[in-house]
Amino acid sequence: MSKYFKMKELLEQFQVSEDTLRYYEKIGLLPPVARKNNGHRIYNNSHKEALVMIKCLKKTGMSLQELKPIIQLQLNESNTTNIEWYARLYDYQKKIELQLQELQEIKDMIEMKLQTGQKFGHNFLPLETQTQSIFKS
């Protein structure tokens, strides 16, 4: 069952401006948008799903240029593009997993500093002991 949405509904749900939504349409990040007889845009679940993906991938630091091929592959139904789409998302997933690991190391270092109250040059434990637990090889 396909549900239809007004522009205002998407603007509120995704916290984007009207200009942003139109720009996404213009550069092909959203599927073609149907219009009512009065010219108002009609959005559907495909538009919402694309906006969810755009919002999520942008949070990872992906630029619109990097994001565009993934979204366009998502919109294309051929088997070749499905394989390429899967490969691109899988590669990006691996990149995010590495970022998560790096962020965990940063969090661990900050947590250790907060727990011990140690400042630079005032180490109670040898530096090697501190970093071994934080930066496991």
C-alpha positions in Angstrom: 0.0 0.0 0.0 1.5 3.3 -1.1 0.9 6.4 1.0 1.3 9.9 -0.3 2.8 12.9 1.5 2.8 16.6 1.1 6.0 18.5 1.0 5.2 20.1 4.4 5.0 16.6 6.0 8.5 15.7 4.7 9.9 19.0 5.7 8.7 18.5 9.3 9.7 14.8 9.6 13.2 15.2 8.1 14.0 18.7 9.4 15.0 20.0 6.0 14.2 23.2 4.2 12.0 23.4 1.2 15.1 24.6 -0.8 17.0 21.5 0.3 14.2 19.2 -0.7 14.0 20.8 -4.1 17.7 20.7 -4.5 17.7 16.9 -3.8 15.1 16.5 -6.5 17.1 18.7 -8.9 20.3 16.8 -8.6 18.7 13.3 -8.7 18.9 12.3 -5.1 15.2 11.7 -4.9 13.0 9.7 -7.4 11.0 11.8 -9.8 8.2 13.6 -8.0 4.6 13.4 -9.2 2.5 16.5 -9.2 -1.2 17.2 -8.6 -3.3 19.1 -11.1 -2.6 22.2 -9.2 1.2 21.7 -9.4 1.8 20.7 -5.8 4.3 17.9 -5.4 3.2 14.4 -4.3 5.8 12.3 -2.4 5.6 8.6 -1.6 7.4 6.0 0.5 10.3 5.9 -1.9 11.0 9.5 -1.3 10.8 9.0 2.5 13.2 6.0 2.3 15.6 8.0 0.1 15.5 10.9 2.6 16.2 8.4 5.5 19.3 7.1 3.6 20.5 10.6 2.7 20.2 11.7 6.3 22.0 8.7 7.7 24.8 8.8 5.2 25.3 12.5 5.6 25.7 11.9 9.4 28.7 9.8 8.6 30.4 12.6 6.8 29.5 11.4 3.3 29.2 14.3 0.8 26.3 14.6 -1.5 28.7 13.8 -4.4 29.7 10.5 -2.7 26.1 9.8 -1.8 24.5 10.4 -5.2 25.8 7.2 -7.0 24.6 5.1 -4.1 21.1 6.7 -4.1 20.9 6.5 -7.9 21.9 2.8 -7.8 19.2 2.2 -5.3 16.6 3.7 -7.6 17.7 1.5 -10.5 16.4 -2.0 -10.6 18.8 -3.9 -12.9 20.9 -6.8 -11.5 24.2 -5.1 -12.5 23.4 -2.0 -10.5 22.2 -4.1 -7.5 25.6 -5.7 -7.3 27.4 -2.3 -7.6 25.0 -0.8 -5.0 25.6 -3.6 -2.6 29.4 -3.3 -3.1 29.4 0.4 -2.5 27.3 0.1 0.7 29.4 -2.7 1.9 32.6 -0.7 1.4 31.1 2.2 3.2 30.0 0.0 6.1 33.6 -1.1 6.5 34.7 2.5 6.6 32.2 3.3 9.3 33.2 0.3 11.3 36.8 1.6 11.3 35.6 5.0 12.3 33.7 3.4 15.2 36.8 1.6 16.3 38.8 4.8 16.2 36.1 6.7 18.2 36.0 3.9 20.8 39.8 4.3 21.2 39.3 8.1 21.7 36.5 7.4 24.2 38.6 5.0 26.1 41.5 7.5 26.4 39.2 10.2 27.6 37.5 7.8 30.1 40.9 6.8 31.4 41.9 10.4 31.9 38.6 11.2 33.7 38.9 8.1 36.0 42.5 8.7 36.9 42.5 12.5 36.9 45.9 12.3 35.3 47.1 15.3 33.3 50.1 15.4 30.9 53.4 14.8 32.7 51.7 13.5 35.9 51.4 9.8 35.0 51.1 7.4 37.9 51.4 4.5 35.5 54.0 4.0 32.8 52.7 5.4 29.5 53.1 1.9 27.9 50.7 0.4 30.5 48.1 3.2 29.9 48.2 2.9 26.1 48.2 -0.9 26.0 44.7 -1.2 27.3 43.5 1.7 25.1 45.2 1.0 21.7 45.2 -2.7 21.4 46.9 -3.9 18.3 
